[in-house]
C-alpha cells in the first residue's frame, strides 16, 4: 500500500516535475472513488454551495455545512490529502475568527489543511498564524469566487501587465507566509507559468493553462453531473447526468410495468413456514368469523 500524501509529497512532486492531480468531493462515496483512483489532493470546495446545494454563488454555504461535508469526505479517504475550503466570511473578520474556523476543520472534520482566497494583509497574517500552529494552508489567487461581485462576474484575472505583476507578487507573499501550495484560477497561461516558475511551492491550476504544477477540476463538472453551466476550462470525461436519467427512466418503467422487482430480487419463506403461515391465517379468519356472528 502506498503512503498517504502529505505536504512533503507535493514538495517532492514539484522538484521532480510530477504533476499533482486534484479534484473536489463533498461526500463519502465520491471521496472513496477519488482516493482509490489515485487522486493526490481532494478539495472539499465551497463550490458545494452551487453543485450540491443549488445556490447561485459560493456565498451561501456555512461553516457548519462545510464541516459536515468535510467529515463525510475524510471518512472515505486513506491516502489522498484533504483540503477544506474556508467559506465566505469565515476568515475575513479577524485572525481569531480564522483560527477558530480553521481549527474546526482539523479537529472536528479531520481535514489535513485549509484553503483561503486572496492575499490581503489579514490573509497573510492568518496564513502565518495557522502555519505556525501546525495547520497547513493552501492559497488561492486569480479569479476568487468569494469576490465574484467585486470582480464583476466570472472574469479572467491578470490580463494586464500590471494585474499580472500583482498576481506574481501576491503569490510570492503567500509563499513567504507559509502556504504549501497555491490554486491559480482563470489566469492567462503565461502568467500562471511565470508564477509556477518563480515559486518553490507547487501551483494547482484551474483554467490557468498547462504550465502549473498540477490541475484541479470540480468532479461533478468532469463527470458531466452538474450541468447548470460548463466553464470553458472544463473537459467532460463522462455524461453522468444523461446516464443517470436514462437509468432512472428504465427503473420507473419497470416499476410501473410490474417488471421490478422480480422473484430473484425478492425474499421468500421456506415451504414449511409458508404452510404454517397459511394455517395461522386460516385459524385467524375462523376466529374473526365466530366473533362477528
C-alpha distance (Angstrom), angle and dihedral (degrees) to the residues before:
residue distance angle dihedral
X1 . . .
X2 3.81 . .
X3 3.78 120.6 .
X4 3.79 122.5 -94.8
X5 3.80 114.2 -95.1
X6 3.81 116.4 -106.2
X7 3.81 138.8 172.2
X8 3.81 86.8 -90.1
X9 3.80 88.4 58.1
X10 3.81 90.5 57.9
X11 3.80 91.6 49.6
X12 3.80 88.7 51.7
X13 3.81 91.4 49.0
X14 3.80 90.2 51.5
X15 3.81 92.0 52.3
X16 3.79 92.2 46.7
X17 3.81 95.7 43.9
X18 3.79 91.9 -119.9
X19 3.80 113.9 151.1
X20 3.80 120.4 -120.4
X21 3.81 115.5 -127.8
X22 3.80 112.8 -148.1
X23 3.82 133.7 172.3
X24 3.79 138.4 164.1
X25 3.80 128.5 -106.8
X26 3.79 133.4 178.6
X27 3.82 102.5 177.6
X28 3.80 143.5 44.3
X29 3.81 99.9 -107.2
X30 3.81 94.6 48.5
X31 3.80 90.8 46.8
X32 3.82 90.4 53.1
X33 3.80 91.5 51.7
X34 3.81 92.8 49.1
X35 3.79 92.3 46.0
X36 3.80 92.9 49.9
X37 3.81 89.8 47.0
X38 3.80 91.0 60.3
X39 3.80 99.2 -108.7
X40 3.81 108.0 167.8
X41 3.80 100.4 -152.2
X42 3.79 129.8 25.3
X43 3.79 117.0 -163.4
X44 3.78 119.1 -158.5
X45 3.78 89.2 -152.6
X46 3.77 129.3 -163.7
X47 3.81 82.6 -122.7
X48 3.80 78.4 91.4
X49 3.80 84.6 88.0
X50 3.79 92.6 65.1
X51 3.79 105.3 25.1
X52 3.81 100.0 42.9
X53 3.81 104.8 18.1
X54 3.81 101.7 37.2
X55 3.81 100.5 -123.0
X56 3.80 122.3 147.1
X57 3.82 95.3 -127.0
X58 3.78 138.0 15.9
X59 3.82 91.8 -105.7
X60 3.80 97.1 88.9
X61 3.81 99.6 61.4
X62 3.81 114.5 101.9
X63 3.80 133.6 -145.8
X64 3.81 90.4 -111.7
X65 3.81 90.8 53.9
X66 3.79 92.0 46.7
X67 3.81 92.1 49.1
X68 3.81 90.8 47.6
X69 3.81 93.0 53.3
X70 3.80 93.8 41.2
X71 3.80 88.9 55.4
X72 3.80 89.3 54.8
X73 3.80 92.1 49.2
X74 3.80 96.7 48.6
X75 3.82 90.1 51.2
X76 3.81 88.3 62.0
X77 3.81 98.0 47.4
X78 3.79 130.5 85.8
X79 3.83 103.4 158.2
X80 3.81 112.6 13.4
X81 3.81 122.0 91.7
X82 3.82 110.1 -114.3
X83 3.80 119.7 -147.2
X84 3.81 121.1 -173.5
X85 3.81 121.7 -151.1
X86 3.79 115.7 -127.4
X87 3.83 101.0 -133.6
X88 3.79 127.7 -132.5
X89 3.83 113.5 -62.6
X90 3.80 93.6 7.7
X91 3.84 94.0 105.4
X92 3.82 107.1 12.6
X93 3.83 98.1 85.2
X94 3.80 102.0 63.7
X95 3.79 144.2 -40.1
X96 3.81 94.3 -90.9
X97 3.81 91.5 55.7
X98 3.81 90.7 48.9
X99 3.81 93.5 48.1
X100 3.81 92.0 47.6
X101 3.79 94.1 51.1
X102 3.80 95.5 41.5
X103 3.79 87.7 50.4
X104 3.79 90.5 54.7
X105 3.80 90.6 57.5
X106 3.79 92.4 52.3
X107 3.82 98.5 38.4
X108 3.82 103.2 34.9
X109 3.80 100.8 28.2
X110 3.83 101.7 29.1
X111 3.81 93.0 -128.7
X112 3.80 115.9 166.7
X113 3.80 95.7 -141.9
X114 3.80 144.4 -7.4
X115 3.80 132.9 -126.9
X116 3.79 130.1 -145.0
X117 3.79 134.1 -178.0
X118 3.79 127.6 -118.8
X119 3.78 137.1 7.6
X120 3.79 103.7 -104.7
X121 3.80 119.0 152.6
X122 3.79 88.9 -102.6
X123 3.80 91.6 50.1
X124 3.80 91.5 51.4
X125 3.79 90.0 52.6
X126 3.80 90.9 46.1
X127 3.81 91.1 52.3
X128 3.79 91.5 49.4
X129 3.80 92.8 49.2
X130 3.81 95.5 45.4
X131 3.79 93.9 46.7
X132 3.79 88.9 47.6
X133 3.80 88.3 55.0
X134 3.80 92.5 50.8
X135 3.81 99.2 -100.4
X136 3.83 111.5 128.8
X137 3.80 114.5 -136.2
X138 3.80 130.4 -154.0
X139 3.79 117.0 -156.6
X140 3.81 127.3 -143.5
X141 3.81 125.0 -154.2
X142 3.79 138.0 167.1
X143 3.77 113.2 38.6
X144 3.78 104.6 17.0
X145 3.83 109.3 -168.7
X146 3.81 94.0 -152.9
X147 3.84 87.3 63.5
X148 3.80 94.5 47.1
X149 3.82 94.2 124.8
X150 3.81 93.5 48.5
X151 3.81 90.8 47.1
X152 3.81 92.4 50.6
X153 3.80 96.9 -116.0
X154 3.79 136.3 -50.6
X155 3.79 96.5 -18.6
X156 3.79 132.0 157.8
X157 3.81 110.2 -111.8
X158 3.80 130.2 -144.4
X159 3.78 97.4 33.4
X160 3.80 95.6 137.4
X161 3.80 122.4 63.5
X162 3.80 90.5 -116.6
X163 3.80 93.7 50.2
X164 3.81 91.5 45.7
X165 3.82 90.0 50.0
X166 3.82 89.8 52.5
X167 3.81 91.7 49.7
X168 3.80 90.4 52.9
X169 3.79 91.9 50.9
X170 3.81 92.3 44.6
X171 3.80 88.9 53.1
X172 3.79 91.0 50.3
X173 3.82 90.1 49.1
X174 3.81 91.8 52.4
X175 3.79 90.3 48.7
X176 3.81 91.1 49.7
X177 3.82 89.6 49.5
X178 3.81 89.6 57.1
X179 3.83 108.7 -95.7
X180 3.80 111.2 158.8
X181 3.83 92.2 -151.5
X182 3.80 141.3 -3.7
X183 3.80 130.4 -138.4
X184 3.80 112.8 -140.0
X185 3.80 111.3 -160.0
X186 3.81 127.1 -169.9
X187 3.79 95.5 -13.3
X188 3.83 124.9 144.7
X189 3.81 108.7 -91.8
X190 3.81 93.8 -121.0
X191 3.81 92.3 52.6
X192 3.82 92.5 48.0
X193 3.80 89.9 49.1
X194 3.81 91.6 51.1
X195 3.80 90.4 50.7
X196 3.80 91.0 48.2
X197 3.79 91.0 51.4
X198 3.81 93.7 49.2
X199 3.80 96.9 48.6
X200 3.79 127.5 77.4
X201 3.82 88.5 -156.1
X202 3.82 120.8 73.1
X203 3.79 124.7 -99.2
X204 3.80 122.3 -144.1
X205 3.78 114.3 -154.8
X206 3.77 133.3 -150.8
X207 3.77 110.5 178.3
X208 3.81 88.8 -11.7
X209 3.79 103.2 108.6
X210 3.78 134.4 -106.7
X211 3.80 96.5 -67.6
X212 3.80 94.3 83.7
X213 3.80 121.3 100.3
X214 3.80 91.3 -116.0
X215 3.78 144.0 -4.3
X216 3.79 135.4 -123.0
X217 3.80 132.2 -169.6
X218 3.78 134.5 173.7
X219 3.80 102.9 -97.2
X220 3.80 93.1 -138.9
X221 3.82 88.7 56.1
X222 3.81 92.9 48.8
X223 3.81 91.4 49.7
X224 3.81 94.6 44.8
X225 3.79 90.9 -120.0
X226 3.81 97.2 121.2
X227 3.80 106.8 56.9
X228 3.81 106.2 164.8
X229 3.80 87.3 108.2
X230 3.81 138.5 -19.0
X231 3.80 118.4 -136.2
X232 3.79 116.4 -138.3
X233 3.81 91.8 -113.9
X234 3.83 95.0 54.9
X235 3.79 118.5 102.0
X236 3.80 111.5 -163.7
X237 3.78 112.8 -141.3
X238 3.81 94.2 -179.5
X239 3.80 141.1 11.8
X240 3.77 102.1 -132.2
X241 3.79 94.3 159.6
X242 3.81 89.9 64.2
X243 3.80 93.7 39.0
X244 3.81 92.5 50.4
X245 3.79 92.9 46.1
X246 3.82 91.3 51.7
X247 3.81 91.6 48.8
X248 3.81 92.6 49.1
X249 3.81 91.8 48.0
X250 3.83 89.7 52.5
X251 3.80 90.4 49.4
X252 3.81 91.4 48.9
X253 3.80 91.5 51.1
X254 3.81 91.8 48.9
X255 3.80 91.9 51.0
X256 3.80 93.2 48.5
X257 3.82 92.1 46.5
X258 3.80 93.2 47.3
X259 3.80 91.6 -116.7
X260 3.80 92.8 121.5
X261 2.95 126.1 94.3
X262 3.79 103.8 26.1
X263 3.80 126.5 -168.0
X264 3.82 92.9 -88.2
X265 3.80 90.7 54.3
X266 3.81 93.0 51.8
X267 3.80 135.0 69.3
X268 3.81 126.7 -117.3
X269 3.80 139.0 -159.1
X270 3.77 118.2 -121.1
X271 3.80 114.2 -101.3
X272 3.82 91.4 -106.5
X273 3.80 94.1 49.4
X274 3.78 90.7 47.3
X275 3.83 90.1 54.1
X276 3.82 90.9 48.7
X277 3.80 91.0 49.8
X278 3.81 91.2 50.2
X279 3.80 89.4 51.0
X280 3.82 92.3 49.4
X281 3.80 90.6 49.5
X282 3.81 90.9 48.3
X283 3.81 91.8 51.8
X284 3.80 90.6 45.5
X285 3.79 91.3 52.3
X286 3.81 91.3 49.9
X287 3.80 91.1 50.5
X288 3.80 92.1 50.7
X289 3.80 90.5 48.8
X290 3.84 91.5 53.3
X291 3.82 91.6 48.7
X292 3.80 91.1 50.6
X293 3.77 91.3 53.4
